[in-house]
């Protein structure tokens, strides 16, 4: 087997995965994008509309936390 370069193993892969998951959760601002539960839809289009609405609602709630005076135009 041929290898090119060297791979450094500074930490375990689980530590890296945990760090990435925590960073993604902090950037998202909330634990979930949509409410938990079981939902039934009559079509895929209805399910897609509902999913988009829930994601947008989560984004709107997150944006309300930002003060309008914190950013200058």
HTML snippet that shows the backbone in 3Dmol.js (N, CA, C, O; Angstrom):
<script src="https://3Dmol.org/build/3Dmol-min.js"></script>
<div id="view" style="width:600px;height:400px;position:relative"></div>
<script>
const pdb = `
ATOM      1  N   UNK A   1       0.841  -1.167   0.000  1.00  0.00           N
ATOM      2  CA  UNK A   1       0.000   0.000   0.000  1.00  0.00           C
ATOM      3  C   UNK A   1       0.892   1.238   0.000  1.00  0.00           C
ATOM      4  O   UNK A   1       1.897   1.293   0.708  1.00  0.00           O
ATOM      5  N   UNK A   2       0.517   2.214  -0.790  1.00  0.00           N
ATOM      6  CA  UNK A   2       1.271   3.458  -0.853  1.00  0.00           C
ATOM      7  C   UNK A   2       0.561   4.521  -0.039  1.00  0.00           C
ATOM      8  O   UNK A   2      -0.669   4.570   0.003  1.00  0.00           O
ATOM      9  N   UNK A   3       1.328   5.353   0.596  1.00  0.00           N
ATOM     10  CA  UNK A   3       0.744   6.482   1.325  1.00  0.00           C
ATOM     11  C   UNK A   3       1.469   7.748   0.914  1.00  0.00           C
ATOM     12  O   UNK A   3       2.677   7.751   0.679  1.00  0.00           O
ATOM     13  N   UNK A   4       0.707   8.816   0.834  1.00  0.00           N
ATOM     14  CA  UNK A   4       1.261  10.111   0.459  1.00  0.00           C
ATOM     15  C   UNK A   4       1.062  11.043   1.631  1.00  0.00           C
ATOM     16  O   UNK A   4      -0.067  11.229   2.083  1.00  0.00           O
ATOM     17  N   UNK A   5       2.114  11.624   2.125  1.00  0.00           N
ATOM     18  CA  UNK A   5       2.020  12.534   3.259  1.00  0.00           C
ATOM     19  C   UNK A   5       1.895  11.786   4.565  1.00  0.00           C
ATOM     20  O   UNK A   5       1.972  10.559   4.613  1.00  0.00           O
ATOM     21  N   UNK A   6       1.703  12.542   5.608  1.00  0.00           N
ATOM     22  CA  UNK A   6       1.547  11.951   6.934  1.00  0.00           C
ATOM     23  C   UNK A   6       0.327  12.525   7.601  1.00  0.00           C
ATOM     24  O   UNK A   6       0.043  13.718   7.493  1.00  0.00           O
ATOM     25  N   UNK A   7      -0.378  11.683   8.277  1.00  0.00           N
ATOM     26  CA  UNK A   7      -1.568  12.115   8.999  1.00  0.00           C
ATOM     27  C   UNK A   7      -1.223  12.249  10.472  1.00  0.00           C
ATOM     28  O   UNK A   7      -0.712  11.315  11.091  1.00  0.00           O
ATOM     29  N   UNK A   8      -1.506  13.410  11.020  1.00  0.00           N
ATOM     30  CA  UNK A   8      -1.249  13.633  12.441  1.00  0.00           C
ATOM     31  C   UNK A   8      -2.514  13.305  13.220  1.00  0.00           C
ATOM     32  O   UNK A   8      -3.613  13.699  12.832  1.00  0.00           O
ATOM     33  N   UNK A   9      -2.352  12.598  14.295  1.00  0.00           N
ATOM     34  CA  UNK A   9      -3.471  12.259  15.158  1.00  0.00           C
ATOM     35  C   UNK A   9      -3.299  13.002  16.476  1.00  0.00           C
ATOM     36  O   UNK A   9      -2.755  12.458  17.437  1.00  0.00           O
ATOM     37  N   UNK A  10      -3.768  14.255  16.520  1.00  0.00           N
ATOM     38  CA  UNK A  10      -3.626  15.080  17.714  1.00  0.00           C
ATOM     39  C   UNK A  10      -4.654  14.737  18.780  1.00  0.00           C
ATOM     40  O   UNK A  10      -4.365  14.871  19.969  1.00  0.00           O
ATOM     41  N   UNK A  11      -5.820  14.308  18.398  1.00  0.00           N
ATOM     42  CA  UNK A  11      -6.891  13.981  19.343  1.00  0.00           C
ATOM     43  C   UNK A  11      -7.755  12.890  18.764  1.00  0.00           C
ATOM     44  O   UNK A  11      -7.538  12.442  17.638  1.00  0.00           O
ATOM     45  N   UNK A  12      -8.719  12.469  19.523  1.00  0.00           N
ATOM     46  CA  UNK A  12      -9.576  11.395  19.008  1.00  0.00           C
ATOM     47  C   UNK A  12     -10.650  11.964  18.086  1.00  0.00           C
ATOM     48  O   UNK A  12     -11.006  13.139  18.169  1.00  0.00           O
ATOM     49  N   UNK A  13     -11.146  11.119  17.223  1.00  0.00           N
ATOM     50  CA  UNK A  13     -12.177  11.537  16.277  1.00  0.00           C
ATOM     51  C   UNK A  13     -13.471  11.895  17.000  1.00  0.00           C
ATOM     52  O   UNK A  13     -14.211  12.765  16.540  1.00  0.00           O
ATOM     53  N   UNK A  14     -13.758  11.234  18.128  1.00  0.00           N
ATOM     54  CA  UNK A  14     -14.975  11.552  18.875  1.00  0.00           C
ATOM     55  C   UNK A  14     -14.923  12.956  19.463  1.00  0.00           C
ATOM     56  O   UNK A  14     -15.944  13.642  19.509  1.00  0.00           O
ATOM     57  N   UNK A  15     -13.763  13.386  19.907  1.00  0.00           N
ATOM     58  CA  UNK A  15     -13.620  14.757  20.412  1.00  0.00           C
ATOM     59  C   UNK A  15     -13.898  15.768  19.307  1.00  0.00           C
ATOM     60  O   UNK A  15     -14.582  16.768  19.521  1.00  0.00           O
ATOM     61  N   UNK A  16     -13.358  15.494  18.123  1.00  0.00           N
ATOM     62  CA  UNK A  16     -13.581  16.390  16.986  1.00  0.00           C
ATOM     63  C   UNK A  16     -15.047  16.435  16.598  1.00  0.00           C
ATOM     64  O   UNK A  16     -15.578  17.504  16.299  1.00  0.00           O
ATOM     65  N   UNK A  17     -15.709  15.281  16.599  1.00  0.00           N
ATOM     66  CA  UNK A  17     -17.123  15.230  16.243  1.00  0.00           C
ATOM     67  C   UNK A  17     -17.957  15.984  17.267  1.00  0.00           C
ATOM     68  O   UNK A  17     -18.888  16.699  16.895  1.00  0.00           O
ATOM     69  N   UNK A  18     -17.645  15.840  18.532  1.00  0.00           N
ATOM     70  CA  UNK A  18     -18.373  16.552  19.577  1.00  0.00           C
ATOM     71  C   UNK A  18     -18.194  18.051  19.468  1.00  0.00           C
ATOM     72  O   UNK A  18     -19.142  18.813  19.657  1.00  0.00           O
ATOM     73  N   UNK A  19     -16.992  18.472  19.166  1.00  0.00           N
ATOM     74  CA  UNK A  19     -16.704  19.898  18.997  1.00  0.00           C
ATOM     75  C   UNK A  19     -17.492  20.454  17.814  1.00  0.00           C
ATOM     76  O   UNK A  19     -18.049  21.548  17.898  1.00  0.00           O
ATOM     77  N   UNK A  20     -17.542  19.704  16.715  1.00  0.00           N
ATOM     78  CA  UNK A  20     -18.298  20.136  15.538  1.00  0.00           C
ATOM     79  C   UNK A  20     -19.795  20.222  15.844  1.00  0.00           C
ATOM     80  O   UNK A  20     -20.458  21.168  15.419  1.00  0.00           O
ATOM     81  N   UNK A  21     -20.327  19.247  16.571  1.00  0.00           N
ATOM     82  CA  UNK A  21     -21.753  19.254  16.916  1.00  0.00           C
ATOM     83  C   UNK A  21     -22.087  20.437  17.822  1.00  0.00           C
ATOM     84  O   UNK A  21     -23.125  21.073  17.642  1.00  0.00           O
ATOM     85  N   UNK A  22     -21.225  20.743  18.793  1.00  0.00           N
ATOM     86  CA  UNK A  22     -21.467  21.900  19.677  1.00  0.00           C
ATOM     87  C   UNK A  22     -21.414  23.204  18.906  1.00  0.00           C
ATOM     88  O   UNK A  22     -22.217  24.103  19.151  1.00  0.00           O
ATOM     89  N   UNK A  23     -20.474  23.316  17.975  1.00  0.00           N
ATOM     90  CA  UNK A  23     -20.367  24.525  17.159  1.00  0.00           C
ATOM     91  C   UNK A  23     -21.606  24.712  16.298  1.00  0.00           C
ATOM     92  O   UNK A  23     -22.125  25.823  16.187  1.00  0.00           O
ATOM     93  N   UNK A  24     -22.087  23.626  15.684  1.00  0.00           N
ATOM     94  CA  UNK A  24     -23.292  23.712  14.850  1.00  0.00           C
ATOM     95  C   UNK A  24     -24.503  24.107  15.685  1.00  0.00           C
ATOM     96  O   UNK A  24     -25.332  24.893  15.226  1.00  0.00           O
ATOM     97  N   UNK A  25     -24.624  23.576  16.908  1.00  0.00           N
ATOM     98  CA  UNK A  25     -25.752  23.926  17.772  1.00  0.00           C
ATOM     99  C   UNK A  25     -25.690  25.386  18.182  1.00  0.00           C
ATOM    100  O   UNK A  25     -26.721  26.054  18.251  1.00  0.00           O
ATOM    101  N   UNK A  26     -24.498  25.889  18.455  1.00  0.00           N
ATOM    102  CA  UNK A  26     -24.366  27.308  18.819  1.00  0.00           C
ATOM    103  C   UNK A  26     -24.719  28.214  17.651  1.00  0.00           C
ATOM    104  O   UNK A  26     -25.361  29.248  17.835  1.00  0.00           O
ATOM    105  N   UNK A  27     -24.305  27.834  16.457  1.00  0.00           N
ATOM    106  CA  UNK A  27     -24.615  28.650  15.285  1.00  0.00           C
ATOM    107  C   UNK A  27     -26.099  28.620  14.974  1.00  0.00           C
ATOM    108  O   UNK A  27     -26.669  29.626  14.551  1.00  0.00           O
ATOM    109  N   UNK A  28     -26.730  27.467  15.181  1.00  0.00           N
ATOM    110  CA  UNK A  28     -28.160  27.340  14.906  1.00  0.00           C
ATOM    111  C   UNK A  28     -28.973  28.126  15.919  1.00  0.00           C
ATOM    112  O   UNK A  28     -30.014  28.684  15.574  1.00  0.00           O
ATOM    113  N   UNK A  29     -28.514  28.181  17.164  1.00  0.00           N
ATOM    114  CA  UNK A  29     -29.181  28.982  18.175  1.00  0.00           C
ATOM    115  C   UNK A  29     -30.289  28.277  18.914  1.00  0.00           C
ATOM    116  O   UNK A  29     -30.811  28.816  19.890  1.00  0.00           O
ATOM    117  N   UNK A  30     -30.659  27.114  18.493  1.00  0.00           N
ATOM    118  CA  UNK A  30     -31.714  26.364  19.152  1.00  0.00           C
ATOM    119  C   UNK A  30     -31.429  24.879  18.990  1.00  0.00           C
ATOM    120  O   UNK A  30     -30.689  24.471  18.096  1.00  0.00           O
ATOM    121  N   UNK A  31     -32.019  24.086  19.856  1.00  0.00           N
ATOM    122  CA  UNK A  31     -31.742  22.651  19.806  1.00  0.00           C
ATOM    123  C   UNK A  31     -32.397  21.987  18.599  1.00  0.00           C
ATOM    124  O   UNK A  31     -31.869  21.003  18.080  1.00  0.00           O
ATOM    125  N   UNK A  32     -33.522  22.499  18.147  1.00  0.00           N
ATOM    126  CA  UNK A  32     -34.241  21.846  17.049  1.00  0.00           C
ATOM    127  C   UNK A  32     -34.759  22.882  16.067  1.00  0.00           C
ATOM    128  O   UNK A  32     -35.121  23.994  16.450  1.00  0.00           O
ATOM    129  N   UNK A  33     -34.791  22.508  14.809  1.00  0.00           N
ATOM    130  CA  UNK A  33     -35.346  23.399  13.790  1.00  0.00           C
ATOM    131  C   UNK A  33     -36.852  23.299  13.711  1.00  0.00           C
ATOM    132  O   UNK A  33     -37.527  24.274  13.381  1.00  0.00           O
ATOM    133  N   UNK A  34     -37.382  22.129  14.010  1.00  0.00           N
ATOM    134  CA  UNK A  34     -38.834  21.913  13.944  1.00  0.00           C
ATOM    135  C   UNK A  34     -39.292  21.258  15.238  1.00  0.00           C
ATOM    136  O   UNK A  34     -38.499  20.606  15.917  1.00  0.00           O
ATOM    137  N   UNK A  35     -40.582  21.427  15.594  1.00  0.00           N
ATOM    138  CA  UNK A  35     -41.101  20.777  16.791  1.00  0.00           C
ATOM    139  C   UNK A  35     -41.031  19.257  16.665  1.00  0.00           C
ATOM    140  O   UNK A  35     -41.202  18.701  15.581  1.00  0.00           O
ATOM    141  N   UNK A  36     -40.779  18.605  17.783  1.00  0.00           N
ATOM    142  CA  UNK A  36     -40.709  17.146  17.782  1.00  0.00           C
ATOM    143  C   UNK A  36     -42.110  16.555  17.736  1.00  0.00           C
ATOM    144  O   UNK A  36     -43.076  17.165  18.196  1.00  0.00           O
ATOM    145  N   UNK A  37     -42.198  15.374  17.181  1.00  0.00           N
ATOM    146  CA  UNK A  37     -43.476  14.687  17.137  1.00  0.00           C
ATOM    147  C   UNK A  37     -43.658  13.927  15.845  1.00  0.00           C
ATOM    148  O   UNK A  37     -42.769  13.888  14.995  1.00  0.00           O
ATOM    149  N   UNK A  38     -44.809  13.331  15.711  1.00  0.00           N
ATOM    150  CA  UNK A  38     -45.155  12.588  14.501  1.00  0.00           C
ATOM    151  C   UNK A  38     -46.206  13.392  13.762  1.00  0.00           C
ATOM    152  O   UNK A  38     -47.229  13.763  14.338  1.00  0.00           O
ATOM    153  N   UNK A  39     -45.963  13.658  12.508  1.00  0.00           N
ATOM    154  CA  UNK A  39     -46.873  14.468  11.704  1.00  0.00           C
ATOM    155  C   UNK A  39     -47.296  13.667  10.488  1.00  0.00           C
ATOM    156  O   UNK A  39     -46.500  12.919   9.921  1.00  0.00           O
ATOM    157  N   UNK A  40     -48.543  13.823  10.089  1.00  0.00           N
ATOM    158  CA  UNK A  40     -49.069  13.121   8.921  1.00  0.00           C
ATOM    159  C   UNK A  40     -49.549  14.162   7.913  1.00  0.00           C
ATOM    160  O   UNK A  40     -50.264  15.104   8.254  1.00  0.00           O
ATOM    161  N   UNK A  41     -49.139  13.965   6.674  1.00  0.00           N
ATOM    162  CA  UNK A  41     -49.492  14.893   5.609  1.00  0.00           C
ATOM    163  C   UNK A  41     -50.141  14.134   4.472  1.00  0.00           C
ATOM    164  O   UNK A  41     -49.902  12.941   4.285  1.00  0.00           O
ATOM    165  N   UNK A  42     -50.962  14.834   3.722  1.00  0.00           N
ATOM    166  CA  UNK A  42     -51.646  14.182   2.604  1.00  0.00           C
ATOM    167  C   UNK A  42     -50.770  14.120   1.361  1.00  0.00           C
ATOM    168  O   UNK A  42     -51.026  13.317   0.463  1.00  0.00           O
ATOM    169  N   UNK A  43     -49.726  14.969   1.298  1.00  0.00           N
ATOM    170  CA  UNK A  43     -48.846  14.955   0.130  1.00  0.00           C
ATOM    171  C   UNK A  43     -47.449  15.407   0.547  1.00  0.00           C
ATOM    172  O   UNK A  43     -47.258  15.993   1.613  1.00  0.00           O
ATOM    173  N   UNK A  44     -46.489  15.123  -0.310  1.00  0.00           N
ATOM    174  CA  UNK A  44     -45.122  15.569  -0.064  1.00  0.00           C
ATOM    175  C   UNK A  44     -45.030  17.088  -0.134  1.00  0.00           C
ATOM    176  O   UNK A  44     -44.244  17.700   0.589  1.00  0.00           O
ATOM    177  N   UNK A  45     -45.830  17.693  -0.999  1.00  0.00           N
ATOM    178  CA  UNK A  45     -45.818  19.148  -1.126  1.00  0.00           C
ATOM    179  C   UNK A  45     -46.282  19.799   0.184  1.00  0.00           C
ATOM    180  O   UNK A  45     -45.694  20.783   0.633  1.00  0.00           O
ATOM    181  N   UNK A  46     -47.334  19.247   0.791  1.00  0.00           N
ATOM    182  CA  UNK A  46     -47.814  19.776   2.066  1.00  0.00           C
ATOM    183  C   UNK A  46     -46.739  19.617   3.146  1.00  0.00           C
ATOM    184  O   UNK A  46     -46.537  20.523   3.954  1.00  0.00           O
ATOM    185  N   UNK A  47     -46.064  18.497   3.162  1.00  0.00           N
ATOM    186  CA  UNK A  47     -45.000  18.274   4.144  1.00  0.00           C
ATOM    187  C   UNK A  47     -43.847  19.253   3.925  1.00  0.00           C
ATOM    188  O   UNK A  47     -43.285  19.767   4.892  1.00  0.00           O
ATOM    189  N   UNK A  48     -43.490  19.517   2.670  1.00  0.00           N
ATOM    190  CA  UNK A  48     -42.420  20.467   2.370  1.00  0.00           C
ATOM    191  C   UNK A  48     -42.800  21.882   2.794  1.00  0.00           C
ATOM    192  O   UNK A  48     -41.971  22.604   3.347  1.00  0.00           O
ATOM    193  N   UNK A  49     -44.048  22.286   2.540  1.00  0.00           N
ATOM    194  CA  UNK A  49     -44.499  23.618   2.956  1.00  0.00           C
ATOM    195  C   UNK A  49     -44.437  23.756   4.470  1.00  0.00           C
ATOM    196  O   UNK A  49     -43.986  24.778   4.987  1.00  0.00           O
ATOM    197  N   UNK A  50     -44.891  22.724   5.181  1.00  0.00           N
ATOM    198  CA  UNK A  50     -44.875  22.758   6.647  1.00  0.00           C
ATOM    199  C   UNK A  50     -43.447  22.833   7.162  1.00  0.00           C
ATOM    200  O   UNK A  50     -43.163  23.612   8.072  1.00  0.00           O
ATOM    201  N   UNK A  51     -42.542  22.036   6.597  1.00  0.00           N
ATOM    202  CA  UNK A  51     -41.145  22.042   7.028  1.00  0.00           C
ATOM    203  C   UNK A  51     -40.515  23.412   6.803  1.00  0.00           C
ATOM    204  O   UNK A  51     -39.818  23.922   7.679  1.00  0.00           O
ATOM    205  N   UNK A  52     -40.749  24.005   5.652  1.00  0.00           N
ATOM    206  CA  UNK A  52     -40.205  25.341   5.379  1.00  0.00           C
ATOM    207  C   UNK A  52     -40.759  26.371   6.352  1.00  0.00           C
ATOM    208  O   UNK A  52     -40.022  27.234   6.830  1.00  0.00           O
ATOM    209  N   UNK A  53     -42.048  26.288   6.648  1.00  0.00           N
ATOM    210  CA  UNK A  53     -42.666  27.224   7.587  1.00  0.00           C
ATOM    211  C   UNK A  53     -42.057  27.083   8.985  1.00  0.00           C
ATOM    212  O   UNK A  53     -41.803  28.087   9.650  1.00  0.00           O
ATOM    213  N   UNK A  54     -41.829  25.879   9.424  1.00  0.00           N
ATOM    214  CA  UNK A  54     -41.251  25.656  10.759  1.00  0.00           C
ATOM    215  C   UNK A  54     -39.806  26.154  10.833  1.00  0.00           C
ATOM    216  O   UNK A  54     -39.401  26.740  11.837  1.00  0.00           O
ATOM    217  N   UNK A  55     -39.040  25.924   9.783  1.00  0.00           N
ATOM    218  CA  UNK A  55     -37.655  26.400   9.760  1.00  0.00           C
ATOM    219  C   UNK A  55     -37.626  27.918   9.755  1.00  0.00           C
ATOM    220  O   UNK A  55     -36.826  28.523  10.468  1.00  0.00           O
ATOM    221  N   UNK A  56     -38.494  28.544   8.958  1.00  0.00           N
ATOM    222  CA  UNK A  56     -38.541  30.010   8.927  1.00  0.00           C
ATOM    223  C   UNK A  56     -38.982  30.573  10.274  1.00  0.00           C
ATOM    224  O   UNK A  56     -38.448  31.587  10.724  1.00  0.00           O
ATOM    225  N   UNK A  57     -39.941  29.933  10.915  1.00  0.00           N
ATOM    226  CA  UNK A  57     -40.406  30.384  12.221  1.00  0.00           C
ATOM    227  C   UNK A  57     -39.263  30.325  13.248  1.00  0.00           C
ATOM    228  O   UNK A  57     -39.115  31.227  14.073  1.00  0.00           O
ATOM    229  N   UNK A  58     -38.471  29.270  13.186  1.00  0.00           N
ATOM    230  CA  UNK A  58     -37.321  29.149  14.090  1.00  0.00           C
ATOM    231  C   UNK A  58     -36.315  30.253  13.804  1.00  0.00           C
ATOM    232  O   UNK A  58     -35.773  30.852  14.733  1.00  0.00           O
ATOM    233  N   UNK A  59     -36.059  30.527  12.537  1.00  0.00           N
ATOM    234  CA  UNK A  59     -35.114  31.598  12.171  1.00  0.00           C
ATOM    235  C   UNK A  59     -35.619  32.956  12.640  1.00  0.00           C
ATOM    236  O   UNK A  59     -34.832  33.782  13.102  1.00  0.00           O
ATOM    237  N   UNK A  60     -36.932  33.197  12.526  1.00  0.00           N
ATOM    238  CA  UNK A  60     -37.494  34.474  12.969  1.00  0.00           C
ATOM    239  C   UNK A  60     -37.339  34.644  14.473  1.00  0.00           C
ATOM    240  O   UNK A  60     -36.985  35.727  14.939  1.00  0.00           O
ATOM    241  N   UNK A  61     -37.597  33.597  15.228  1.00  0.00           N
ATOM    242  CA  UNK A  61     -37.428  33.680  16.686  1.00  0.00           C
ATOM    243  C   UNK A  61     -35.981  33.934  17.046  1.00  0.00           C
ATOM    244  O   UNK A  61     -35.696  34.670  17.991  1.00  0.00           O
ATOM    245  N   UNK A  62     -35.080  33.347  16.319  1.00  0.00           N
ATOM    246  CA  UNK A  62     -33.655  33.561  16.597  1.00  0.00           C
ATOM    247  C   UNK A  62     -33.252  34.992  16.256  1.00  0.00           C
ATOM    248  O   UNK A  62     -32.464  35.593  16.986  1.00  0.00           O
ATOM    249  N   UNK A  63     -33.766  35.542  15.182  1.00  0.00           N
ATOM    250  CA  UNK A  63     -33.410  36.901  14.770  1.00  0.00           C
ATOM    251  C   UNK A  63     -33.969  37.945  15.725  1.00  0.00           C
ATOM    252  O   UNK A  63     -33.420  39.044  15.800  1.00  0.00           O
ATOM    253  N   UNK A  64     -35.037  37.649  16.456  1.00  0.00           N
ATOM    254  CA  UNK A  64     -35.600  38.602  17.400  1.00  0.00           C
ATOM    255  C   UNK A  64     -34.674  38.838  18.578  1.00  0.00           C
ATOM    256  O   UNK A  64     -34.806  39.850  19.268  1.00  0.00           O
ATOM    257  N   UNK A  65     -33.746  37.935  18.824  1.00  0.00           N
ATOM    258  CA  UNK A  65     -32.805  38.072  19.920  1.00  0.00           C
ATOM    259  C   UNK A  65     -31.740  39.124  19.640  1.00  0.00           C
ATOM    260  O   UNK A  65     -31.055  39.572  20.559  1.00  0.00           O
ATOM    261  N   UNK A  66     -31.598  39.517  18.392  1.00  0.00           N
ATOM    262  CA  UNK A  66     -30.582  40.485  17.998  1.00  0.00           C
ATOM    263  C   UNK A  66     -31.147  41.893  18.133  1.00  0.00           C
ATOM    264  O   UNK A  66     -32.206  42.200  17.585  1.00  0.00           O
ATOM    265  N   UNK A  67     -30.449  42.731  18.850  1.00  0.00           N
ATOM    266  CA  UNK A  67     -30.892  44.105  19.036  1.00  0.00           C
ATOM    267  C   UNK A  67     -30.704  44.890  17.744  1.00  0.00           C
ATOM    268  O   UNK A  67     -29.703  44.713  17.049  1.00  0.00           O
ATOM    269  N   UNK A  68     -31.650  45.746  17.422  1.00  0.00           N
ATOM    270  CA  UNK A  68     -31.529  46.561  16.216  1.00  0.00           C
ATOM    271  C   UNK A  68     -30.431  47.604  16.369  1.00  0.00           C
ATOM    272  O   UNK A  68     -29.887  48.077  15.372  1.00  0.00           O
ATOM    273  N   UNK A  69     -30.097  47.970  17.609  1.00  0.00           N
ATOM    274  CA  UNK A  69     -29.045  48.955  17.833  1.00  0.00           C
ATOM    275  C   UNK A  69     -27.651  48.338  17.811  1.00  0.00           C
ATOM    276  O   UNK A  69     -26.656  49.062  17.854  1.00  0.00           O
ATOM    277  N   UNK A  70     -27.566  47.021  17.745  1.00  0.00           N
ATOM    278  CA  UNK A  70     -26.257  46.368  17.806  1.00  0.00           C
ATOM    279  C   UNK A  70     -25.480  46.487  16.494  1.00  0.00           C
ATOM    280  O   UNK A  70     -24.254  46.377  16.489  1.00  0.00           O
ATOM    281  N   UNK A  71     -26.171  46.706  15.402  1.00  0.00           N
ATOM    282  CA  UNK A  71     -25.495  46.820  14.108  1.00  0.00           C
ATOM    283  C   UNK A  71     -25.826  48.170  13.504  1.00  0.00           C
ATOM    284  O   UNK A  71     -26.985  48.571  13.402  1.00  0.00           O
ATOM    285  N   UNK A  72     -24.769  48.852  13.109  1.00  0.00           N
ATOM    286  CA  UNK A  72     -24.982  50.159  12.474  1.00  0.00           C
ATOM    287  C   UNK A  72     -25.008  49.976  10.968  1.00  0.00           C
ATOM    288  O   UNK A  72     -24.236  49.185  10.427  1.00  0.00           O
ATOM    289  N   UNK A  73     -25.893  50.703  10.277  1.00  0.00           N
ATOM    290  CA  UNK A  73     -25.966  50.600   8.815  1.00  0.00           C
ATOM    291  C   UNK A  73     -24.754  51.160   8.127  1.00  0.00           C
ATOM    292  O   UNK A  73     -24.678  51.140   6.898  1.00  0.00           O
TER     293      UNK A  73
END
`;
const viewer = $3Dmol.createViewer("view");
viewer.addModel(pdb, "pdb");
viewer.setStyle({}, {cartoon: {color: "spectrum"}});
viewer.zoomTo();
viewer.render();
</script>
